[in-house]
Amino acid sequence: MKSYVLGAVSGLAIVASTAASAGPEAEVLHYWTSGGEAKSVAVLQEEFASNGGTWTDMPVAGGGGDAAMTALRARVLSGNAPTAVQLKGPAIQEWYEEGVLADITAVAEANNWADVLPASIAGHMKCEDTWCAAPVNVHRVDWIWANADVLNANGIAMPTTWDEFNAAAEKLQAAGIIPLAHGGQAWQDATVFEAVALGILGADGFRKAFVDLDIDTLKSDEMVAVFDQMRTMRGFVDDNFSGRDWNLATAMVMNGEAAFQIMGDWAKGEFLAAGKAPGEDFLCASTPGEGFLYNVDSFAMFDVDGDDKKAGQELLAKLVVGQNFQKVFNLNKGSIPARTDVSLDEFDSCALLSADDMQASSDSGSLLPSYAHGMAMRGAQAGAITDVVTAHFNSDMSSQEAVEMLANAVANSL
Amino acid sequence: MTKWLEEHTPKLVLAPSFVAIMIFVYGFIAWTAWVSFTRSRLLPKYEIEGLIQYERLMASPRWETALNNLFVFGALFIIIAMVLGLLLAILLDQNIRTEGAIRTIYLYPMALSMIVTGTAWKWILNPGLGLEAMIRGWGFESFTFDWLVNPDMAIYTVVIAAIWQSSGFVMALFLAGLRSVDQEIIRAAQVDGIPTWRVYTAIIIPSMAPIFLSAFIVLSHLAIKSFDLVIALTGGGPGYATDLPATYMYAMAFSRGDIGQAASSAMIMMMVVFAIVVPYLYSELRSKDD
């Protein structure tokens, strides 16, 4: 009796599993759970379904992706990895070294990814010689946002050098306006720091310091100057900045309480959601200095068993880099498409500026990965640098001390 | 058969929980210890590399801050919560009429989660929103209370919130202790005309020594595993000024992909707990033998 029941149950299970596995399948782990982001993912889901695929959504909210990474670790350790995972930067290569990523070179070559993606962004999608991830968007990090009315009323133009920024900030401060809206969270400190570092070190210096982790550059006089500028910036922030969320800082710029904010282009979404128009109510410009710091979201493809899942993986990779998804997703998210041949007619002026700058900096070799957003180096090193940056910004540590600490922290984290 | 069952039932009943504890507590402690000697990053690896993770830990200024914070926070939290709890218990022990209601009020913070406590105190202590803004609004323009955003003082705000949360519970512990003191002795002392403060310092408090020990053990393990309060109140900030070992471990394990560091910091935390608990267990076991 017992064995009969068991047999019937397992028979049913086989029937059920064959019934469900008609066509491409993908289980996608991501942490796009907030309003605009969830809408963007829904676009991909629909497109995937209309191509005959079965999408299993696995959104894990919280901790800026920390919770999702914990879920991923558990899945990989139990030998049951999701088909595709929202991963970015060197984390992709880190997972590749654990030997769990799939090879999607066939899709990439069939769709000419090498020709349509900027070379330095394509580099992040490759594991040794194979393609293992598909890029979704490009966020620019080194933006400075400003309240147009406040700048007009005080006769200030968008600064193009850090000295101009300092002069403008002092003028604003005298007029009783908070010059820089900032939230005292470690990653926000790091975001401002890398924008300053790009301006002062230049593209080559930035690459040496934060991509190659060259100790001499980390200890150089220019780096001391970067920390000096950070100390100056500290004076332009209001007293109550500690722990403030970035969107509250954006709101301060919006309502004229503060003049500037240095933040990635997700801040644009806040302005637009509040009905503000770029160029009229708020201004966007790259932070002083040459270069472009990018933060690219991507889907890494994990090794999965079964033809249905492999087919799903390939379909997903194709759709993600496809022109339609790149356009619709990025319109929703405020970033720009990773591929350079998408029509930008419907994008706003800030996005157009971002796309132009990306092309120009890609040609001149100053298209650089953002360290503060986990694109330039691995978590342990980036974290070690952020520790020093935030400790310096939030205390009265001297720049010289900070530079020494920076070099030690990086050496200790390797 | 029944005799066999009689003999073995206790063992059989206890076996599952014994096995579960062996695996899920001691087994995983051993696993963590093993990992702390490896160079694990994103996923655990098992090749022993020696003490490298502990060396990195000792060289990390952030860990130093976390450990210092633990001692500052732990010492102040335990001492103040115990003193305050004892004081409240003694005051409540004066046969006042509404004792039941007051006791509930003081015990109530314990019913809140640390996250709620942390968030509420974050608002109260926020200079632009809470206490400072309110008192300035009354006209005292020069009033400053910015501990929450001052890296040198922020750890004390964690102490304040933790004491607010726990002193009512300590009060309840002490109150139970006060009630369990033999009333005959106290009456005898009163008959002899001994003043009340002497009754407390010479008779009641010394006879409550075991309660002090329990309160100390409960509070110290609360202090060592403090995590959610810091996350809600300061997020470890400003900078990493209010990091505690538990938040350090979380950052390493879950944000930075540095499992080796997380494991070694967890081992140090466990050793701190052992340093407190082992003497306690030792004294407990010895007193039973006597």
Interface residues (C-beta under 8 A of the other chain):
Chain A: G63 D66 A67 M69 T70 R73 V76 L77 A91 E94 W95 E98 G184 Q185 A186 D189 D238 D239 N240 F241 S242 G243 R378 G379 A380 A382 G383 D387 T390 A391 H392 F393 N394 S395 M405 N408 A409 N412 S413
Chain B: R41 L42 L43 R56 A59 S60 P61 R62 K122 N126 P127 G128 L129 D146 L148 V149 P151 T234 G235 G236 G237 P238 G239 Y240 A241 A251 F254 S255 R256 G257 D258 Q261
